[in-house]
Amino acid sequence: MKKTIAFILCCFISISLFASKVDTLMVHSKSMDKTIKNVVITPNSYPKPGKEYSVVYLLHGAWGDYKAWLDKAPKIKDYADAYDVILVCPDGDKFSWYFDSPVDDSMRYETYISKELITKIDETYNTKADKDNRAITGFSMGGHGALYLAFKHPDIWGVAASMSGGVDVRGFPLQWELSKRLGKYAEHPENWENNMVINLVHLLDGKNLKFLFDCGIDDFFYDANVRLHKKLLARRIPHDYIERPGGHTNAYWANSIKYHMLYFNDFFNNSNN
């Protein structure tokens, strides 16, 4: 009996010693003059002398924070180990939508994610600090944010994805504090038009970014994702699009992230060969 207990304890200690590590990294944003919390998950091999790691950024949805991904899809810790990558989950405020607000200078999350956070991560961790080893995805508001940032900054991210993304929220003018970020649509229609993912397709040349997006057929963002897919097809922009049964739910996102991580892993492997 004692031998059995000792064996179990030994296995438990071994698993604890060789599992992904979850840290909270505090990053000061000069653009917003505040310090922001970010979850950083390093794989079980980190740090390995002489090794640099690819990085995947995971953006949360509305009402969420930097811990949302761990709550909704705790298996991301396993994916850090399985694919030997660093995962970064920034805090994007409850309703930032991950752009620099044209009406509120205190909300500059495009600058924060694409410049300040990227720089801090690459300074703090052993990363492969180039676009071919940097991915971004997110759910809902974070799905919008991932494609928005990647479309606008293909020099930073080589691969991107979105699940249940709000790729066109013009039909929801009273929701998710959008009017506080963009102004009222009747008064500032240009702000709304210029910050919709579906209106940024012209930035793509078909070569500068590899990307995937998916949405459940019962999701209230389904129609917008279908329209984005059709627009990309019409303009012959290569992309991967998936629709499957499901709604705007944690279960859908926990399932979807498995495919996104595989997609990113294939990209990293092809880029580094």
N, C-alpha and C positions, 0 to 999 in steps of 0.2 A: 504493500500500500504506500509506504514511504517513498519507494522508488518511483511509483506511478505519479505521485504528487510532485516529486522532484523533476520528473521528466516534463510534466505539464508546465511547471513554473519555468523550466529552462526554455521551452518552446515559446512561452508567452514573452519572456525577456528578449528572446531572439527576434520575435516579430516586432516588439516595441523598438528595438535598436535599429531595425532595418525597415522602417516604414516612413512614408512621407512625413514631412514636418510642416506644421502650420504656424506661421508667425503673423504678427500685425506690424506693418511698416508705416511709420508716420512720415508723411511727406508735406513739406511746407509749399504751398502754392503762392508764388509771388504775384501772379495775375489776379488772385482773389484775396490775397493777404490773409490766409487761414491755413491751418494744418489739417490734413485729410488722412483718414485711416484707410489702409489697404490690406487685405489678406494676401499673403504670399505663401504658396505651397511649394516646397522644394522636394524633389524625389528622394528615394532612399539612398541613391548613390551620391547625393550632394553633401559636401563638396568632394569632388574627385580631382586629385592633382593633375593639372594640365588639361582638364576637360572643361569645355564651355557648353552651355545649354540653350536650346531653343526656348522661346517664351510664348505662352498663350494667355491673352487677356480676356477675361470673362466679365461682361457687363450685366448688371442687374436691371430689373424692371421698375416701374413706378411703385412708389410706397416702400421700396426696398432700401438696402444699404450694403456695405461691403461684406457682410456676413450672409447675404441672401443665398448665394450659390451653395454654401456649405449646408444651409438649412434645407434647400429644395433638392439638391443633388449631392448628398454627402459622398457618393462614390467618386467624385472628382479627385479625391485624395488618392484613390487607387489608380486613376488614369495618369496622374503625375508619375507614379512608379512604373506603370505599364509602358508608357511612352517615353519615360526618362526626360521629362520637360518640367520647366518651372511654370506654375500657374499664378496669375495675378488677378485679384478681384478688387477693383477700385470702388470707393464710395462715390457714387455719381449723384448724390442728393436724391430726394424722393421724386423730384420732377424736373431734373435738369435737361433731359432729352439729349445730353451730351454735345450740345453745340454752344458756341459763344452767343449768349443772348444779345440781340440787337437793341433791346430796350432795358436791360438790367445788367450793368457792368459788374455786379457781384456774382454773376453766373457765367463763368468762362470755362466750361468743362471740356470744350474742344481743345483749348490751349493746354489745360491741365493734363488730359490724357495723352495727347499726341506729342507734347513737348516736355512738360515738367516731370510727369510720372515716368515716361520712357527713359529720360535722362537719368533719373534717380535709380531706377531698376538696374540699368546697365552699369552704373557706377558702384552699386552695392553688391550685385551678384555676378557670378561668373557666367555671363551670357554671350551668345553669338549675336553681337549688336549690329545686325543688318536685317533688311526686309525679308530676305529669304529664310529667316529663322524666327520670324515674328508673326503671330496669328492673333485674330480678334473675333469674338463672337459674343452673343448675348440673347436674352429673351425679352419679348415685348418691347418696352422702351429701350432696353439694352440691345435688342435686335436692330431697331432703328439706328441706335448709336454705333453699333459695330459696322454696318454698311455705310453709314454717313461718314464716319471717320476714315474708313478704308477707301471709299470712293474719292474723298478729298485729299487723302494723304497716301497714295500708292507707293511713295518713296519710303514710307515707314512700315507698312504692312504688306507682305507679299501674298497673304491668303486671309480670307475673311469668311464669316458665315453669320446667319441670322436665323433664329427660331421664333415663330409667332411675332415677327417684327412689325412695328407700327410704321411701315414704309411710306404711308400716306395718311396723315391724320387730319387732313382738311375737313373731313366729315365729322370731326369731334371738337368743334370750336370751344365748347364749354367744359371739356374734360381735362383732367390731369394738369391743371394750372398752365395750360398751353398759352392762354392769353397773357399770363404774366411773363412768359418767356418770349413771346413773339408780338405782343400787342394784340388788340382786338382785330379780328380779320377785316372788318368793315373799314377800319382806320389804317391798317398796315398790311394790306394783302400781299405786298412784295416780300415781306418777312416770311410769310407762310409759304409762298411759292418757292422762295430761294432755299428753304431749309427742309424740304421734303426729299427723302431718298429717291422717290420715283422721278423727281425732277433733276437729279444729278447724273443721270445716265450719260449725258453728253460729255462727262469728264472721263469716260472709259474709252480706251482704244482697243480693247479686246486682247491686249497683250500685257498690260501693266499690273493686272491683278487677277488672281484666281479666287472664285467665290462660289458659295453655296447658300441657298436659303430654303427654308421649309416652313410649312404652316398646316395646322389641322383643318380639315374641311368644315368643322363646326365652330371655328374661331371667328370672332368678330373682325379680325384683321385678314381673313382669308381672301376676300374680294380684292383688297389692295395688293396682296402678294401675287395673285393671279394676274392682275393688271401689270405689275412690274415684270413678271415673267414674259408676258406677251410683248411688252415694250422692248425688252432685251432681245427677244426673238426677231422682232421686226427690224431691229438695228443690227442684227447678227453679232451680238456681243456674247461670246462664250460664257456659260455659267452652268451650274447644276441646280436644279429645282426639284423639290420633293413635296408632295402633298400626301397626307395619310389621315386616317380617322383620328379624331381627337379635337379637343377644345383648348381654351386658354388656361391650361392647368399645370400644376407641378408635375403630375405624372407624365404629361406630354414632354416637358422640358427635360426631365430626368432621363427619358428615353432618347430624346433628340441629341443630347450632348455626346452620347456614345458614338454616334455617326460623325459628328463634327470632329471629335478627337481623332478618329480614324482618318478622316479627310485631311486633317492638318498633318498627321504623321506621314501620310503618303507624300504630301507636298514637301515636308522637311527632308524626307529620304531622297526624293528626286532632286531637290535643290543641292544637296550635299554630295551627290555622286558625280 
